Amino acid sequence: MNKFLILGDSYFDYKIYRNVPHCPTNLWMNQLNEKYQNQYKFYNYAKSGTGPQYALKIFNSWLEKGMISKNSLLKYVFRQGRPSLETSIQLR
């Protein structure tokens, strides 16, 4: 199955929303997973308090282990200041 890898900071770290009272469950990560669950296996490695260096370390380890293959989709997003850094890459 194709992989959908999400890398980013606190804006995309779904774990920080788990214990927030009255937090909406329709976060964009959940919506993507529901819509494309038959096409992609989702991996969300976004982590609050991190920067691009952390994400690149994860990405490099996946490359070294051969875990990223053709038709994988990478969503790389950071909201550190303005404008935010957002990139989508379709690996072919």
Backbone as CSV, one residue per row, in Angstrom:
resi,resn,N_x,N_y,N_z,CA_x,CA_y,CA_z,C_x,C_y,C_z
1,MET,0.841,-1.186,0.000,0.000,0.000,0.000,0.882,1.243,0.000
2,ASN,0.443,2.283,-0.680,1.162,3.549,-0.729,1.158,4.209,0.647
3,LYS,2.183,4.972,0.927,2.314,5.637,2.224,2.049,7.136,2.081
4,PHE,1.443,7.703,3.104,1.235,9.142,3.208,1.945,9.556,4.488
5,LEU,3.077,10.224,4.346,3.914,10.606,5.473,3.725,12.088,5.769
6,ILE,3.327,12.395,7.004,3.132,13.789,7.417,4.256,14.156,8.378
7,LEU,4.978,15.211,8.046,6.043,15.743,8.895,5.719,17.201,9.189
8,GLY,5.912,17.623,10.423,5.631,19.017,10.747,5.790,19.294,12.229
9,ASP,5.216,20.422,12.639,5.347,20.857,14.022,4.004,20.736,14.745
10,SER,3.791,21.544,15.787,2.603,21.420,16.635,1.289,21.633,15.892
11,TYR,1.297,22.363,14.804,0.054,22.595,14.072,-0.488,21.317,13.448
12,PHE,0.345,20.292,13.350,-0.074,19.051,12.702,0.133,17.837,13.589
13,ASP,0.487,18.084,14.845,0.683,17.014,15.814,-0.669,16.702,16.454
14,TYR,-1.346,15.677,15.950,-2.687,15.346,16.432,-2.676,14.922,17.902
15,LYS,-1.537,14.460,18.404,-1.467,13.958,19.782,-1.740,15.065,20.806
16,ILE,-1.431,16.300,20.480,-1.657,17.375,21.453,-3.139,17.717,21.595
17,TYR,-3.967,17.256,20.660,-5.400,17.541,20.718,-6.199,16.454,21.421
18,ARG,-5.579,15.326,21.716,-6.299,14.188,22.301,-6.988,14.519,23.612
19,ASN,-6.330,15.259,24.484,-6.872,15.530,25.820,-7.446,16.929,25.967
20,VAL,-7.704,17.582,24.853,-8.272,18.927,24.903,-9.795,18.811,24.933
21,PRO,-10.436,19.323,26.020,-11.900,19.242,26.090,-12.546,19.983,24.923
22,HIS,-13.595,19.415,24.386,-14.384,20.020,23.310,-13.585,20.241,22.030
23,CYS,-12.526,19.500,21.853,-11.740,19.623,20.630,-12.483,18.947,19.489
24,PRO,-12.576,19.604,18.348,-13.264,18.970,17.221,-12.523,17.713,16.764
25,THR,-13.273,16.738,16.326,-12.657,15.495,15.856,-12.413,15.524,14.361
26,ASN,-12.845,16.588,13.695,-12.682,16.662,12.240,-11.385,17.372,11.848
27,LEU,-10.303,17.062,12.558,-9.005,17.618,12.214,-8.644,17.193,10.804
28,TRP,-7.863,18.004,10.102,-7.582,17.704,8.696,-6.881,16.364,8.524
29,MET,-6.063,15.973,9.528,-5.381,14.684,9.417,-6.378,13.534,9.433
30,ASN,-7.406,13.650,10.291,-8.441,12.619,10.359,-9.273,12.592,9.086
31,GLN,-9.562,13.762,8.541,-10.340,13.832,7.305,-9.602,13.178,6.140
32,LEU,-8.304,13.450,6.036,-7.509,12.824,4.979,-7.493,11.306,5.131
33,ASN,-7.290,10.858,6.359,-7.238,9.427,6.617,-8.555,8.755,6.226
34,GLU,-9.672,9.366,6.604,-10.975,8.794,6.271,-11.208,8.764,4.763
35,LYS,-10.840,9.823,4.081,-11.103,9.917,2.648,-10.207,8.998,1.814
36,TYR,-8.953,8.844,2.219,-7.993,8.108,1.402,-7.477,6.829,2.046
37,GLN,-8.190,6.310,3.031,-7.690,5.137,3.746,-7.538,3.903,2.859
38,ASN,-8.246,3.853,1.746,-8.104,2.718,0.828,-6.920,2.885,-0.124
39,GLN,-6.363,4.098,-0.207,-5.263,4.369,-1.124,-3.922,4.521,-0.415
40,TYR,-3.951,4.984,0.832,-2.718,5.281,1.555,-2.770,4.741,2.979
41,LYS,-1.613,4.373,3.477,-1.428,4.110,4.905,-0.812,5.384,5.463
42,PHE,-1.460,5.985,6.455,-1.033,7.279,6.979,-0.038,7.121,8.130
43,TYR,1.001,7.930,8.094,2.011,8.005,9.150,2.183,9.484,9.493
44,ASN,1.791,9.867,10.695,1.909,11.258,11.110,3.058,11.372,12.106
45,TYR,4.162,11.951,11.657,5.332,12.139,12.499,5.502,13.607,12.898
46,ALA,4.445,14.393,12.779,4.511,15.775,13.245,4.670,15.764,14.760
47,LYS,5.503,16.663,15.259,5.759,16.689,16.694,5.896,18.125,17.182
48,SER,5.124,18.434,18.180,5.149,19.765,18.780,6.533,20.102,19.294
49,GLY,6.973,21.331,19.031,8.257,21.805,19.537,9.450,21.431,18.676
50,THR,9.200,20.842,17.513,10.311,20.457,16.642,10.402,21.395,15.446
51,GLY,11.450,21.216,14.702,11.648,22.017,13.500,11.990,21.132,12.321
52,PRO,12.388,21.748,11.232,12.701,20.995,10.020,13.806,19.954,10.203
53,GLN,14.752,20.205,11.109,15.834,19.252,11.314,15.294,17.909,11.806
54,TYR,14.333,17.940,12.704,13.714,16.715,13.220,13.029,15.954,12.083
55,ALA,12.274,16.676,11.273,11.544,16.042,10.174,12.499,15.430,9.152
56,LEU,13.575,16.123,8.855,14.542,15.592,7.892,15.239,14.347,8.438
57,LYS,15.436,14.296,9.736,16.026,13.102,10.354,15.095,11.897,10.155
58,ILE,13.811,12.095,10.387,12.821,11.030,10.170,12.801,10.631,8.696
59,PHE,12.744,11.624,7.820,12.697,11.364,6.383,13.934,10.580,5.920
60,ASN,15.107,11.009,6.367,16.348,10.319,5.995,16.368,8.886,6.494
61,SER,15.858,8.648,7.702,15.857,7.279,8.218,14.929,6.402,7.382
62,TRP,13.815,6.955,6.935,12.905,6.195,6.067,13.587,5.874,4.742
63,LEU,14.302,6.844,4.187,15.010,6.604,2.924,16.058,5.506,3.085
64,GLU,16.835,5.589,4.159,17.895,4.614,4.396,17.344,3.205,4.576
65,LYS,16.170,3.098,5.198,15.568,1.786,5.450,14.738,1.289,4.266
66,GLY,14.625,2.117,3.214,13.839,1.722,2.054,12.339,1.722,2.306
67,MET,11.902,2.496,3.293,10.485,2.503,3.650,9.659,3.458,2.802
68,ILE,10.321,4.314,2.047,9.611,5.218,1.147,9.777,4.667,-0.257
69,SER,8.655,4.468,-0.909,8.692,3.841,-2.227,7.939,4.686,-3.236
70,LYS,7.879,4.195,-4.454,7.110,4.880,-5.492,5.681,5.074,-5.008
71,ASN,5.099,6.164,-5.428,3.714,6.523,-5.110,3.481,6.855,-3.643
72,SER,4.539,7.039,-2.869,4.371,7.542,-1.509,4.132,9.043,-1.606
73,LEU,3.395,9.576,-0.671,3.107,11.006,-0.653,3.646,11.582,0.644
74,LEU,4.402,12.652,0.528,4.999,13.312,1.678,4.367,14.688,1.826
75,LYS,3.850,14.974,3.016,3.313,16.296,3.350,4.224,16.863,4.418
76,TYR,4.927,17.942,4.080,5.954,18.530,4.932,5.494,19.940,5.274
77,VAL,5.111,20.177,6.538,4.505,21.454,6.901,5.071,21.979,8.218
78,PHE,5.471,23.255,8.230,5.903,23.922,9.449,5.305,25.316,9.496
79,ARG,4.825,25.710,10.670,4.220,27.024,10.845,5.101,27.885,11.742
80,GLN,6.358,27.957,11.466,7.264,28.772,12.262,7.377,30.139,11.605
81,GLY,6.615,31.066,12.123,6.609,32.404,11.548,5.775,32.457,10.281
82,ARG,5.868,33.552,9.592,5.113,33.719,8.351,6.070,33.988,7.214
83,PRO,5.912,33.483,6.053,4.884,32.504,5.705,5.282,31.122,6.195
84,SER,4.306,30.233,6.249,4.610,28.872,6.676,5.294,28.119,5.541
85,LEU,5.997,27.077,5.898,6.657,26.228,4.921,5.764,25.020,4.705
86,GLU,5.302,24.834,3.488,4.431,23.698,3.185,4.808,23.130,1.846
87,THR,5.058,21.855,1.807,5.451,21.185,0.577,4.779,19.836,0.509
88,SER,4.280,19.502,-0.652,3.777,18.151,-0.897,4.620,17.560,-2.015
89,ILE,5.043,16.328,-1.815,5.870,15.665,-2.806,5.264,14.315,-3.119
90,GLN,4.994,14.061,-4.385,4.558,12.751,-4.823,5.781,12.023,-5.368
91,LEU,6.161,10.945,-4.705,7.342,10.195,-5.112,6.946,9.218,-6.218
92,ARG,7.686,9.237,-7.312,7.374,8.360,-8.460,8.554,7.518,-8.813
